[in-house]
Amino acid sequence: VLENVVGLMKVDKGAVWRALVEALDALEGYTWDYRILDPCVHADSPQSRPRVYLCGRLGDERLEWPEEVPLTRRAVDLLDPSASGAQAAPCYLKQLSTWGVTPADEGIVEFCAASRQYSPYKDPRQLTPKERSQIVRSEIAPCLIKHDPGHYAVHLQRFLTADECLALQGFDPTRVRRPQVTALQMRQLCGNAMHCGVLARVLEKLLC
C-alpha cells in the first residue's frame, strides 16, 4: 500500500507518476491499481483529505476498493469543548478580524489555506457569509497538514489538541501509544499520517 498527495500525479509534468507506474508494472507476479480516496467520502470521517492510494498484491485477482459511505459526523462534533489548546498568535487573530470571523462562527480554519484563498494582505477585506463558510468549516474540516500553525477552532478560540487531530485522522486517541514529543510535534505527526479509517477499509478489501 502506497499513499501520497494527489499532486504527485502531476509532478514534473507527470514524469514522476509515469516512472512510478513503470516501476510497479515491472514487479513480476503482482496486480496493482490506484484510486483517489477521501475520508469524508470513504470512511465516515469529517476531514477533506483526498489522497492517491496505490495497492498491489501477489496474483492476478482484480483489486476491490472501498465504496462511498454516508458521512454521519461533523468535524466540530469531534472537538472537546472542555479541552485546552494552544492560543493563536496576534497575527492570526488579526487575520480573523480582517475577514470578519468571530467566535460566533462555529468551525475550524486552517490559516495557510485560508490565506491562499483570501489573502488578508493582498485583499484585506471582510468576507461575505458564503466566503467565511468556505474557510471556517464546521461539517468537514480542512485537510490536516504538518506545517504550522495548524487547525484553529474559531468558536473555542484555540488550536486543536493532538487528541482532536488524531480523531480527525480516524484514530481512537485512547488507543494510540504516544512518542516522547511535544504537543505541537504530535499534531504535526498527525498531519503527516495516513488516515486510519481509509487505510483500514483499503486493507479490509485487500485481505478479504
Secondary structure, DSSP 4 states (H G I P E B T S, - for coil): -EEEEGGGGGGGGGHHHHHHHHHHHTSTTEEEEEEEE-HHHHSS--B---EEEEEEEESSPPP--PPP------GGGGS-TT---PPPPHHHHHHHHHHT--TTS-SEEEHHHHHHHS-TTTS--PPPHHHHHHHSBSSSBPPP-SSSS-EEEGGGTEEPPHHHHHHHTT--GGGPPPPS--HHHHHHHHHTSPPHHHHHHHHHHHH-
